Amino acid sequence: MNQEIGALTEQLAPADEALIARAVDALKRGGMNAPAGIAPEDILSEYAIALDGVARYGLVTAITKLKRGEYDSVKPAFMPTPAELAAIARIEAKPLREDRNRKQETLNALAERVRRAVQMSSSPVPRDLQIVQRERSAELASQGYVLIAEGVTHDAFASLAKSRSIPARSRHLWALDEVWAPAVAAGQIDMRKVRRQIPEGTPCGKPVDKPAEPSW
């Protein structure tokens, strides 16, 4: 679930100026005319203002559907106004945002249950290390980390860190043999290098999916 949250978070990251410029150019190349009333030299800046903070997934999806003529409310010969495009992109991103929120709420609830279980323990002996580190994993998840590998021993983690096969801010929960890394960096991991350090047959986390690149 942590990896799913990380992947959704990546998709919901705000579209940058380069992507916005590509989106506007894609509509123009598709034969759509710019909205009347906007000077040619102001088109890009007006769209950039309207699309500020809009999720890249929503923008990519909206542009793809516009080029296919899938919106009955938009005339295929004309680009939607900046405000209209922003509204369409937000609607497209809404299901992903809701899915991410549901998964985060589930994860938070799990972390809360673990925290309460630890607090309720009245045993005078030290808390079980696996319970302690499971609680730590929930904390890492709330901080934007995702599970990237399991079955990683201390020596294997040291080797991975030394060879820079994992992000610099990765965390090793040695009682669980788990490796956690920031979601933003996790998508850039070469899992083949990680798997070489893990015994065959041991579960290994998958890298977070990178944001879908537009086909236009």
NORWOFEN-V583712 format. One record per residue. RES is the residue in one letter. PSI is psi in whole degrees, 0 to 359 (NA if undefined). OMEGA is omega in whole degrees, 0 to 359 (999 if undefined). NEAR is the number of other C-alpha atoms within 8 Angstrom. Layout:
BEGIN
res | psi | omega | near
RES | PSI | OMEGA | NEAR
RES | PSI | OMEGA | NEAR
END
This chain:
BEGIN
res | psi | omega | near
M | 326 | 179 | 6
N | 320 | 179 | 10
Q | 322 | 179 | 13
E | 317 | 179 | 9
I | 318 | 179 | 11
G | 318 | 180 | 14
A | 317 | 179 | 13
L | 321 | 179 | 11
T | 320 | 177 | 9
E | 316 | 181 | 11
Q | 331 | 183 | 12
L | 4 | 177 | 13
A | 146 | 181 | 10
P | 141 | 176 | 9
A | 134 | 179 | 13
D | 175 | 184 | 7
E | 325 | 180 | 7
A | 318 | 180 | 6
L | 321 | 178 | 9
I | 318 | 179 | 13
A | 319 | 178 | 9
R | 321 | 181 | 8
A | 313 | 179 | 11
V | 317 | 180 | 10
D | 324 | 180 | 8
A | 321 | 179 | 10
L | 320 | 179 | 13
K | 315 | 181 | 11
R | 337 | 178 | 7
G | 359 | 178 | 7
G | 6 | 180 | 7
M | 136 | 180 | 11
N | 146 | 179 | 8
A | 152 | 179 | 9
P | 140 | 178 | 9
A | 145 | 178 | 4
G | 350 | 178 | 4
I | 122 | 180 | 8
A | 143 | 182 | 6
P | 321 | 182 | 5
E | 348 | 181 | 5
D | 357 | 186 | 8
I | 307 | 184 | 10
L | 317 | 181 | 10
S | 324 | 179 | 7
E | 319 | 178 | 9
Y | 323 | 179 | 12
A | 321 | 179 | 10
I | 313 | 183 | 7
A | 326 | 185 | 9
L | 7 | 179 | 13
D | 121 | 179 | 8
G | 354 | 180 | 6
V | 138 | 182 | 13
A | 140 | 180 | 14
R | 322 | 179 | 13
Y | 315 | 181 | 14
G | 319 | 181 | 15
L | 314 | 180 | 15
V | 316 | 181 | 12
T | 317 | 181 | 10
A | 315 | 181 | 12
I | 318 | 179 | 11
T | 315 | 181 | 11
K | 325 | 178 | 10
L | 318 | 180 | 12
K | 336 | 178 | 9
R | 356 | 180 | 6
G | 35 | 185 | 8
E | 357 | 179 | 7
Y | 111 | 181 | 7
D | 334 | 183 | 6
S | 351 | 182 | 4
V | 126 | 178 | 9
K | 126 | 185 | 7
P | 342 | 181 | 8
A | 349 | 185 | 7
F | 141 | 175 | 10
M | 143 | 174 | 13
P | 152 | 178 | 9
T | 163 | 179 | 7
P | 316 | 181 | 10
A | 322 | 179 | 10
E | 317 | 180 | 8
L | 319 | 178 | 11
A | 318 | 180 | 12
A | 318 | 179 | 8
I | 316 | 181 | 10
A | 322 | 179 | 16
R | 321 | 178 | 12
I | 319 | 180 | 9
E | 327 | 182 | 12
A | 345 | 186 | 12
K | 314 | 180 | 8
P | 320 | 179 | 8
L | 319 | 181 | 9
R | 318 | 180 | 10
E | 321 | 179 | 8
D | 316 | 179 | 8
R | 318 | 180 | 12
N | 320 | 179 | 8
R | 315 | 180 | 8
K | 321 | 179 | 10
Q | 321 | 178 | 9
E | 319 | 178 | 8
T | 317 | 180 | 8
L | 319 | 179 | 12
N | 321 | 179 | 10
A | 320 | 178 | 8
L | 317 | 179 | 9
A | 322 | 179 | 11
E | 320 | 178 | 8
R | 319 | 178 | 8
V | 317 | 181 | 11
R | 316 | 180 | 9
R | 321 | 180 | 8
A | 321 | 179 | 8
V | 318 | 181 | 10
Q | 326 | 183 | 7
M | 348 | 180 | 6
S | 120 | 181 | 6
S | 7 | 182 | 5
S | 136 | 180 | 6
P | 345 | 180 | 4
V | 158 | 179 | 4
P | 146 | 179 | 5
R | 146 | 179 | 8
D | 130 | 185 | 6
L | 325 | 179 | 7
Q | 322 | 177 | 8
I | 317 | 180 | 10
V | 315 | 183 | 10
Q | 335 | 173 | 11
R | 323 | 176 | 10
E | 320 | 178 | 11
R | 322 | 179 | 8
S | 323 | 177 | 10
A | 323 | 177 | 12
E | 317 | 179 | 9
L | 320 | 179 | 11
A | 321 | 180 | 11
S | 341 | 180 | 8
Q | 7 | 178 | 6
G | 13 | 176 | 9
Y | 156 | 177 | 13
V | 152 | 177 | 14
L | 123 | 182 | 12
I | 341 | 181 | 14
A | 149 | 176 | 13
E | 162 | 179 | 13
G | 23 | 182 | 12
V | 114 | 179 | 13
T | 171 | 179 | 9
H | 315 | 180 | 9
D | 320 | 179 | 6
A | 319 | 179 | 10
F | 317 | 179 | 11
A | 320 | 179 | 8
S | 318 | 179 | 9
L | 318 | 180 | 13
A | 319 | 181 | 11
K | 323 | 180 | 7
S | 0 | 180 | 6
R | 35 | 178 | 8
S | 350 | 178 | 11
I | 156 | 181 | 10
P | 150 | 184 | 12
A | 330 | 183 | 6
R | 18 | 179 | 6
S | 150 | 180 | 10
R | 134 | 179 | 7
H | 117 | 175 | 10
L | 92 | 192 | 11
W | 333 | 179 | 9
A | 339 | 179 | 7
L | 351 | 185 | 10
D | 40 | 180 | 12
E | 150 | 175 | 13
V | 129 | 179 | 14
W | 145 | 181 | 15
A | 157 | 177 | 15
P | 137 | 184 | 12
A | 322 | 183 | 14
V | 322 | 182 | 7
A | 338 | 186 | 9
A | 327 | 182 | 13
G | 349 | 182 | 10
Q | 7 | 183 | 7
I | 139 | 172 | 10
D | 98 | 186 | 7
M | 342 | 178 | 8
R | 322 | 178 | 6
K | 324 | 179 | 9
V | 315 | 184 | 12
R | 333 | 179 | 9
R | 338 | 182 | 7
Q | 1 | 185 | 10
I | 135 | 179 | 11
P | 143 | 181 | 8
E | 137 | 180 | 4
G | 352 | 179 | 4
T | 136 | 178 | 8
P | 142 | 179 | 7
C | 129 | 182 | 9
G | 153 | 178 | 8
K | 147 | 178 | 8
P | 150 | 178 | 11
V | 137 | 179 | 11
D | 137 | 175 | 6
K | 151 | 180 | 9
P | 138 | 181 | 8
A | 132 | 178 | 6
E | 140 | 180 | 5
P | 147 | 179 | 6
S | 357 | 183 | 4
W | NA | 999 | 4
END
